[in-house]
Amino acid sequence: MLRFLLKAILLVGSTVGILAGCSARYWYNYAAGNAKAECERKAPPERPDCLATVNNRTYDEYEKERSKQ
């Protein structure tokens, strides 16, 4: 049930974002927030490893790195 609810929220958020013409910064921050939230829902033994894999760069850092490539 929870997984279905999360998918529904993601679908609605995506649809609203597309219709509203959201910026790349919004989508970057949205995805990063979702990844962190997923880690927070994991059991304590798994949580630190999950959080270590989450991208902690800001959107500006990401853009700067991307423009170098």
MOPAC internal coordinates of N, CA, C and O (Angstrom, degrees):
PM7 1SCF
backbone

  N    0.0000 0     0.00 0     0.00 0    0    0    0
  C    1.4516 1     0.00 0     0.00 0    1    0    0
  C    1.5249 1   111.31 1     0.00 0    2    1    0
  O    1.2310 1   120.75 1   134.87 1    3    2    1
  N    1.3366 1   116.17 1   -45.13 1    3    2    1
  C    1.4611 1   120.06 1  -179.66 1    5    3    2
  C    1.5256 1   111.06 1   -63.22 1    6    5    3
  O    1.2310 1   121.01 1   139.06 1    7    6    5
  N    1.3380 1   115.68 1   -40.94 1    7    6    5
  C    1.4626 1   119.79 1   179.70 1    9    7    6
  C    1.5264 1   110.19 1   -62.61 1   10    9    7
  O    1.2310 1   120.24 1   138.46 1   11   10    9
  N    1.3203 1   117.14 1   -41.54 1   11   10    9
  C    1.4606 1   121.28 1   178.18 1   13   11   10
  C    1.5255 1   110.43 1   -62.25 1   14   13   11
  O    1.2310 1   121.05 1   136.59 1   15   14   13
  N    1.3308 1   115.59 1   -43.41 1   15   14   13
  C    1.4648 1   120.29 1  -179.81 1   17   15   14
  C    1.5241 1   110.67 1   -62.33 1   18   17   15
  O    1.2310 1   120.21 1   137.43 1   19   18   17
  N    1.3391 1   117.20 1   -42.57 1   19   18   17
  C    1.4618 1   120.43 1   179.13 1   21   19   18
  C    1.5345 1   111.39 1   -64.02 1   22   21   19
  O    1.2310 1   120.81 1   139.13 1   23   22   21
  N    1.3200 1   116.05 1   -40.87 1   23   22   21
  C    1.4683 1   119.58 1   177.71 1   25   23   22
  C    1.5258 1   111.13 1   -64.66 1   26   25   23
  O    1.2310 1   120.97 1   140.42 1   27   26   25
  N    1.3239 1   115.75 1   -39.58 1   27   26   25
  C    1.4642 1   119.71 1   179.43 1   29   27   26
  C    1.5236 1   110.48 1   -64.87 1   30   29   27
  O    1.2310 1   120.75 1   137.49 1   31   30   29
  N    1.3352 1   116.18 1   -42.51 1   31   30   29
  C    1.4643 1   119.97 1   178.79 1   33   31   30
  C    1.5201 1   110.38 1   -63.48 1   34   33   31
  O    1.2310 1   120.44 1   137.22 1   35   34   33
  N    1.3263 1   116.77 1   -42.78 1   35   34   33
  C    1.4625 1   120.91 1   178.68 1   37   35   34
  C    1.5274 1   110.90 1   -62.79 1   38   37   35
  O    1.2310 1   120.38 1   137.30 1   39   38   37
  N    1.3086 1   116.87 1   -42.70 1   39   38   37
  C    1.4665 1   120.88 1   179.43 1   41   39   38
  C    1.5238 1   110.96 1   -63.51 1   42   41   39
  O    1.2310 1   120.25 1   133.85 1   43   42   41
  N    1.3144 1   117.13 1   -46.15 1   43   42   41
  C    1.4611 1   120.51 1   179.52 1   45   43   42
  C    1.5263 1   110.01 1   -64.36 1   46   45   43
  O    1.2310 1   120.59 1   135.21 1   47   46   45
  N    1.3425 1   116.47 1   -44.79 1   47   46   45
  C    1.4644 1   120.10 1   178.46 1   49   47   46
  C    1.5149 1   111.91 1   -60.42 1   50   49   47
  O    1.2310 1   120.71 1   138.34 1   51   50   49
  N    1.3189 1   116.26 1   -41.66 1   51   50   49
  C    1.4662 1   120.26 1   178.93 1   53   51   50
  C    1.5201 1   111.12 1   -64.18 1   54   53   51
  O    1.2310 1   120.77 1   134.93 1   55   54   53
  N    1.3048 1   116.13 1   -45.07 1   55   54   53
  C    1.4613 1   120.59 1  -179.06 1   57   55   54
  C    1.5289 1   111.00 1   -63.13 1   58   57   55
  O    1.2310 1   120.96 1   133.69 1   59   58   57
  N    1.3107 1   115.77 1   -46.31 1   59   58   57
  C    1.4624 1   119.89 1   179.46 1   61   59   58
  C    1.5258 1   109.92 1   -62.67 1   62   61   59
  O    1.2310 1   120.72 1   137.85 1   63   62   61
  N    1.3289 1   116.23 1   -42.15 1   63   62   61
  C    1.4648 1   120.46 1   179.75 1   65   63   62
  C    1.5110 1   112.25 1   -61.93 1   66   65   63
  O    1.2310 1   120.55 1   136.40 1   67   66   65
  N    1.3090 1   116.56 1   -43.60 1   67   66   65
  C    1.4694 1   120.36 1   179.38 1   69   67   66
  C    1.5271 1   110.10 1   -64.64 1   70   69   67
  O    1.2310 1   120.68 1   135.00 1   71   70   69
  N    1.3148 1   116.30 1   -45.00 1   71   70   69
  C    1.4595 1   119.79 1  -179.29 1   73   71   70
  C    1.5228 1   111.98 1   -65.47 1   74   73   71
  O    1.2310 1   120.77 1   146.69 1   75   74   73
  N    1.3145 1   116.13 1   -33.31 1   75   74   73
  C    1.4643 1   119.93 1  -179.20 1   77   75   74
  C    1.5242 1   112.38 1   -85.27 1   78   77   75
  O    1.2310 1   119.96 1   171.85 1   79   78   77
  N    1.3119 1   117.68 1    -8.15 1   79   78   77
  C    1.4605 1   120.74 1   179.38 1   81   79   78
  C    1.5221 1   112.49 1    68.62 1   82   81   79
  O    1.2310 1   120.62 1  -134.53 1   83   82   81
  N    1.3258 1   116.41 1    45.47 1   83   82   81
  C    1.4610 1   120.23 1  -177.47 1   85   83   82
  C    1.5214 1   111.55 1   -63.92 1   86   85   83
  O    1.2310 1   121.96 1   -25.12 1   87   86   85
  N    1.3041 1   113.86 1   154.88 1   87   86   85
  C    1.4531 1   120.41 1  -177.61 1   89   87   86
  C    1.5225 1   111.44 1   -80.57 1   90   89   87
  O    1.2310 1   121.30 1   -15.13 1   91   90   89
  N    1.3209 1   115.11 1   164.87 1   91   90   89
  C    1.4616 1   121.43 1   176.53 1   93   91   90
  C    1.5265 1   110.59 1   -61.39 1   94   93   91
  O    1.2310 1   120.64 1   145.54 1   95   94   93
  N    1.3161 1   116.38 1   -34.46 1   95   94   93
  C    1.4727 1   120.41 1   178.64 1   97   95   94
  C    1.5289 1   110.17 1   -61.71 1   98   97   95
  O    1.2310 1   120.52 1   136.46 1   99   98   97
  N    1.3063 1   116.61 1   -43.54 1   99   98   97
  C    1.4577 1   120.39 1   178.59 1  101   99   98
  C    1.5233 1   110.66 1   -59.22 1  102  101   99
  O    1.2310 1   120.54 1   130.84 1  103  102  101
  N    1.3329 1   116.57 1   -49.16 1  103  102  101
  C    1.4652 1   120.47 1  -178.19 1  105  103  102
  C    1.5198 1   111.70 1   -63.51 1  106  105  103
  O    1.2310 1   120.42 1   141.32 1  107  106  105
  N    1.3135 1   116.81 1   -38.68 1  107  106  105
  C    1.4666 1   120.61 1   178.49 1  109  107  106
  C    1.5272 1   109.14 1   -62.02 1  110  109  107
  O    1.2310 1   120.48 1   131.06 1  111  110  109
  N    1.3167 1   116.69 1   -48.94 1  111  110  109
  C    1.4617 1   120.59 1  -179.31 1  113  111  110
  C    1.5272 1   112.09 1   -66.60 1  114  113  111
  O    1.2310 1   120.03 1   143.95 1  115  114  113
  N    1.3006 1   117.55 1   -36.05 1  115  114  113
  C    1.4591 1   123.17 1   178.37 1  117  115  114
  C    1.5283 1   110.12 1   -62.96 1  118  117  115
  O    1.2310 1   120.58 1   132.28 1  119  118  117
  N    1.3280 1   116.50 1   -47.72 1  119  118  117
  C    1.4635 1   120.88 1  -179.94 1  121  119  118
  C    1.5242 1   111.34 1   -65.31 1  122  121  119
  O    1.2310 1   120.34 1   138.65 1  123  122  121
  N    1.3307 1   116.96 1   -41.35 1  123  122  121
  C    1.4615 1   120.73 1   179.11 1  125  123  122
  C    1.5289 1   110.40 1   -63.71 1  126  125  123
  O    1.2310 1   120.26 1   138.43 1  127  126  125
  N    1.3015 1   117.12 1   -41.57 1  127  126  125
  C    1.4622 1   120.83 1   178.48 1  129  127  126
  C    1.5118 1   112.39 1   -64.25 1  130  129  127
  O    1.2310 1   120.62 1   140.09 1  131  130  129
  N    1.3298 1   116.42 1   -39.91 1  131  130  129
  C    1.4658 1   120.16 1   178.12 1  133  131  130
  C    1.5211 1   111.08 1   -65.57 1  134  133  131
  O    1.2310 1   120.22 1   138.95 1  135  134  133
  N    1.3257 1   117.18 1   -41.05 1  135  134  133
  C    1.4623 1   120.75 1   179.45 1  137  135  134
  C    1.5332 1   110.55 1   -62.54 1  138  137  135
  O    1.2310 1   120.68 1   136.25 1  139  138  137
  N    1.3131 1   116.30 1   -43.75 1  139  138  137
  C    1.4653 1   119.96 1   178.97 1  141  139  138
  C    1.5268 1   110.96 1   -65.71 1  142  141  139
  O    1.2310 1   120.16 1   140.03 1  143  142  141
  N    1.3154 1   117.31 1   -39.97 1  143  142  141
  C    1.4618 1   121.04 1   179.33 1  145  143  142
  C    1.5227 1   111.08 1   -63.78 1  146  145  143
  O    1.2310 1   120.35 1   140.85 1  147  146  145
  N    1.3297 1   116.94 1   -39.15 1  147  146  145
  C    1.4625 1   120.59 1   177.09 1  149  147  146
  C    1.5210 1   110.37 1   -61.55 1  150  149  147
  O    1.2310 1   120.12 1   138.28 1  151  150  149
  N    1.3159 1   117.38 1   -41.72 1  151  150  149
  C    1.4685 1   121.00 1   178.63 1  153  151  150
  C    1.5216 1   110.83 1   -63.74 1  154  153  151
  O    1.2310 1   120.56 1   139.75 1  155  154  153
  N    1.3128 1   116.54 1   -40.25 1  155  154  153
  C    1.4586 1   120.41 1  -178.82 1  157  155  154
  C    1.5270 1   112.00 1   -64.66 1  158  157  155
  O    1.2310 1   119.95 1   155.03 1  159  158  157
  N    1.3222 1   117.71 1   -24.97 1  159  158  157
  C    1.4545 1   121.48 1   179.90 1  161  159  158
  C    1.5251 1   112.32 1   -81.98 1  162  161  159
  O    1.2310 1   119.75 1   168.06 1  163  162  161
  N    1.3137 1   118.08 1   -11.94 1  163  162  161
  C    1.4634 1   121.13 1  -179.50 1  165  163  162
  C    1.5216 1   110.45 1   -74.46 1  166  165  163
  O    1.2310 1   121.72 1   -18.94 1  167  166  165
  N    1.3296 1   114.32 1   161.06 1  167  166  165
  C    1.4627 1   120.51 1   178.46 1  169  167  166
  C    1.5289 1   108.91 1   -65.56 1  170  169  167
  O    1.2310 1   120.23 1   -30.06 1  171  170  169
  N    1.3356 1   117.16 1   149.94 1  171  170  169
  C    1.4723 1   121.29 1  -176.81 1  173  171  170
  C    1.5339 1   115.36 1   -48.94 1  174  173  171
  O    1.2310 1   118.58 1   140.23 1  175  174  173
  N    1.3403 1   120.31 1   -39.77 1  175  174  173
  C    1.4699 1   116.85 1   179.92 1  177  175  174
  C    1.5318 1   113.54 1   -65.22 1  178  177  175
  O    1.2310 1   120.01 1   149.99 1  179  178  177
  N    1.3285 1   117.59 1   -30.01 1  179  178  177
  C    1.4729 1   121.79 1  -178.03 1  181  179  178
  C    1.5265 1   112.95 1   -88.49 1  182  181  179
  O    1.2310 1   120.43 1   156.28 1  183  182  181
  N    1.3030 1   116.78 1   -23.72 1  183  182  181
  C    1.4589 1   122.50 1  -171.93 1  185  183  182
  C    1.5328 1   114.27 1   -57.67 1  186  185  183
  O    1.2310 1   118.77 1   130.66 1  187  186  185
  N    1.3498 1   119.95 1   -49.34 1  187  186  185
  C    1.4755 1   119.00 1  -177.59 1  189  187  186
  C    1.5349 1   113.35 1   -60.90 1  190  189  187
  O    1.2310 1   120.57 1   140.04 1  191  190  189
  N    1.3373 1   116.51 1   -39.96 1  191  190  189
  C    1.4657 1   119.34 1   178.95 1  193  191  190
  C    1.5233 1   111.21 1   -65.93 1  194  193  191
  O    1.2310 1   120.99 1   140.35 1  195  194  193
  N    1.3147 1   115.71 1   -39.65 1  195  194  193
  C    1.4694 1   119.99 1   178.85 1  197  195  194
  C    1.5277 1   110.29 1   -64.04 1  198  197  195
  O    1.2310 1   120.82 1   132.32 1  199  198  197
  N    1.3272 1   116.03 1   -47.68 1  199  198  197
  C    1.4659 1   119.66 1  -179.14 1  201  199  198
  C    1.5245 1   111.83 1   -63.88 1  202  201  199
  O    1.2310 1   120.43 1   149.92 1  203  202  201
  N    1.3330 1   116.78 1   -30.08 1  203  202  201
  C    1.4659 1   120.25 1   178.56 1  205  203  202
  C    1.5265 1   111.17 1   -67.72 1  206  205  203
  O    1.2310 1   120.21 1   153.65 1  207  206  205
  N    1.3294 1   117.19 1   -26.35 1  207  206  205
  C    1.4658 1   120.17 1  -179.12 1  209  207  206
  C    1.5204 1   113.12 1   -87.99 1  210  209  207
  O    1.2310 1   120.54 1   165.74 1  211  210  209
  N    1.3268 1   116.57 1   -14.26 1  211  210  209
  C    1.4673 1   120.62 1  -179.47 1  213  211  210
  C    1.5255 1   109.21 1   -71.45 1  214  213  211
  O    1.2310 1   121.56 1   -42.70 1  215  214  213
  N    1.3030 1   114.61 1   137.30 1  215  214  213
  C    1.4604 1   121.11 1   179.11 1  217  215  214
  C    1.5232 1   109.36 1   -70.67 1  218  217  215
  O    1.2310 1   120.60 1   -61.15 1  219  218  217
  N    1.3277 1   116.46 1   118.85 1  219  218  217
  C    1.4648 1   120.45 1  -178.49 1  221  219  218
  C    1.5237 1   113.29 1  -102.88 1  222  221  219
  O    1.2310 1   119.94 1  -166.96 1  223  222  221
  N    1.3157 1   117.71 1    13.04 1  223  222  221
  C    1.4643 1   120.14 1   178.47 1  225  223  222
  C    1.5210 1   110.14 1   -74.79 1  226  225  223
  O    1.2310 1   120.95 1   -31.45 1  227  226  225
  N    1.2944 1   115.78 1   148.55 1  227  226  225
  C    1.4607 1   119.98 1   172.89 1  229  227  226
  C    1.5328 1   108.09 1   -77.62 1  230  229  227
  O    1.2310 1   120.89 1   -13.67 1  231  230  229
  N    1.3084 1   115.90 1   166.33 1  231  230  229
  C    1.4591 1   119.24 1   179.00 1  233  231  230
  C    1.5253 1   110.57 1   -62.87 1  234  233  231
  O    1.2310 1   119.96 1   141.45 1  235  234  233
  N    1.3241 1   117.69 1   -38.55 1  235  234  233
  C    1.4667 1   120.84 1   179.01 1  237  235  234
  C    1.5285 1   111.47 1   -63.12 1  238  237  235
  O    1.2310 1   120.55 1   138.90 1  239  238  237
  N    1.3369 1   116.56 1   -41.10 1  239  238  237
  C    1.4709 1   120.02 1   176.79 1  241  239  238
  C    1.5273 1   110.38 1   -63.91 1  242  241  239
  O    1.2310 1   120.76 1   137.86 1  243  242  241
  N    1.3162 1   116.16 1   -42.14 1  243  242  241
  C    1.4569 1   121.56 1   177.80 1  245  243  242
  C    1.5271 1   111.36 1   -60.48 1  246  245  243
  O    1.2310 1   120.36 1   131.67 1  247  246  245
  N    1.3067 1   116.91 1   -48.33 1  247  246  245
  C    1.4645 1   121.42 1   179.73 1  249  247  246
  C    1.5187 1   111.81 1   -61.90 1  250  249  247
  O    1.2310 1   120.12 1   137.69 1  251  250  249
  N    1.3073 1   117.38 1   -42.31 1  251  250  249
  C    1.4565 1   122.10 1   179.80 1  253  251  250
  C    1.5243 1   109.96 1   -62.05 1  254  253  251
  O    1.2310 1   120.89 1   134.87 1  255  254  253
  N    1.3216 1   115.90 1   -45.13 1  255  254  253
  C    1.4688 1   120.81 1   178.88 1  257  255  254
  C    1.5292 1   110.83 1   -65.47 1  258  257  255
  O    1.2310 1   120.56 1   138.72 1  259  258  257
  N    1.3224 1   116.53 1   -41.28 1  259  258  257
  C    1.4635 1   121.52 1  -178.67 1  261  259  258
  C    1.5233 1   111.44 1   -66.02 1  262  261  259
  O    1.2310 1   120.23 1   143.14 1  263  262  261
  N    1.3233 1   117.17 1   -36.86 1  263  262  261
  C    1.4669 1   120.16 1  -178.16 1  265  263  262
  C    1.5310 1   112.10 1   -71.37 1  266  265  263
  O    1.2310 1   120.32 1   159.01 1  267  266  265
  N    1.3184 1   116.98 1   -20.99 1  267  266  265
  C    1.4640 1   121.07 1   177.41 1  269  267  266
  C    1.5141 1   112.30 1   -73.50 1  270  269  267
  O    1.2310 1   120.58 1   156.70 1  271  270  269
  N    1.3270 1   116.49 1   -23.30 1  271  270  269
  C    1.4699 1   120.22 1  -175.43 1  273  271  270
  C    1.4821 1   112.15 1   -81.71 1  274  273  271
  O    1.2310 1   120.10 1   180.00 1  275  274  273

